[in-house]
Amino acid sequence: NDDYRIRRPAALHDYLYSKRGKIFYGTARDLRSRADCDQLFYDALISEGVSKLKAKLMFWAVRVGGWSAWLD
């Protein structure tokens, strides 16, 4: 069961989308594109031990369907 491996990457991705890619580190600011946020999601899934196939499927799900959440 990969559910526990998906939670942190999903939370990260949801947070990045909620901020439209604006990341703050103390006084430093960084702006990430939607594609960057989706790639970070994929990388985090792999880092958590999710299979490459499942990570790719989830990556493409957010690439195809995530635009409406990004614009919300």
Salt bridges, closest charged atoms under 4 A:
ASP2 OD1 - ARG5 NH1 3.34
ASP2 OD2 - LYS54 NZ 3.70
ASP30 OD2 - ARG32 NE 2.86
ASP38 OD1 - HIS13 NE2 2.63
ASP38 OD2 - ARG34 NE 3.98
ASP38 OD2 - ARG63 NH1 2.67
GLU48 OE2 - ARG8 NH2 2.71
